[in-house]
Amino acid sequence: MNCIFCKIIAGEIPAKLLVDSNHVVAFPDLNPVAPTHILILPKRHVENAAELAEVDPDALKEIFKVAKKLAGELNLPGYRTVFNTGEAAGQSVFHAHLHLLGGRSFSWPPG
């Protein structure tokens, strides 16, 4: 498989892991769009969050628990979580991953 996130999980590509549990890893995004921009993803390769909800709902739950934990550790007064699903929505790596964004004000609607 030629998935960059799977290679990070396998240790083939170095990354600063902020979380490395049995089911989830988290690391800073290489191209941040906010002062805090962390990617949180399941170790199991699934294409998107909808698929993850079907095949491993416990991992999906853990992803959000990790987001809450990291936001607390970073003293974020508020934060945004984003899953992009499909190329038309901006997904560029087809391994489910949550973007944890914070450290600045966000507008609505996004995008």
N, C-alpha and C positions, 0 to 999 in steps of 0.2 A: 504494500500500500504506500502511496506517495503523499500521505497526509502530514503536513508540517506539525500539527498538534500531536499526532501519534508519535512522531519522532521526538518531540520535546518530552512527552510522557515516558518514552523508552530511554531517555537520556542521550539520544543520538545528537540532539541539538541542545546546547546549553541554554538555560533560562534561569532567572532568579525566581525560584519557587517561593511564594508567600504561604502557600498551603499545599500540602501533599498528604492526603488522606488515602484510605483504601479505595475510595470511589471518585475523588475529585482533586484537581490541581488548580492553582491560581497563580498568575504571574502578571507583571505589568505589561501593558500593550506596548509594542515597539513604536507605534505611531499614535500617540495619545491625542485625543481631541478635547481633553479636559485635564486640569492639574492632577486629578486622580483618575486613572483609566486602567482598570484591572480586568483581565479576562479570567473567567471561572468556567471550567469545563469538566465534563465527566471523563474518566479514564477510558471508559468504553466508547468505541467509535460508533456514533450514530450521526446521521446527517444534520438533524435540526431538533429544536426543542419539542415539537409535536411528536416526532418519532421517539424521543427520549421519554416523554410522558407515557407513551404506550409500552415501551420495553423495559424501562427502569425508573419508575416514578420516585423511588427512594433517592436515586442520584439527583433527580431534578429538585427534590425537596432539600437535599444537602447543599446544592448549589446556592439556593436562596438563603440557607442558614449561614453559609460561608460569607455571602455578600453582607448580611447583617453584621456578622462578627467583624469583618474587615472594616466596614464603615464605622463601627464603634471604636475599633482600635485606632483608626485614623482621625477620630473626632469629627467626622463629617456631620454637619448640622442637617443635611438632607442629601439624598443621592438619587440617581436614576439607574434603573436596570433595563437593559435592552437585549432582546434576542432578535437577530435578523434571520428571516426564514426565506430562502430563495434568492437567486441572483437579483431579481427585480427589487428586492427589499434591501439590497446592499450586502448580502452574505457573500464573502469572498473565500472563506475557508469552510468547506462543507463537513465540518465536525462541530456539533452543537457547542455553542459557547455563549455565555452571558457576559455582557459588557457592564461593569460596575463603574459608573461615572460620578464624579463629585468634585468639590473644591471650587465651584463657581456656580452662578445662577444659570438656570436653563429656562428657555422660553417654551411656550406651547402654542401651536402644535409643533412637534419636533420635525426636523427634516425640511 
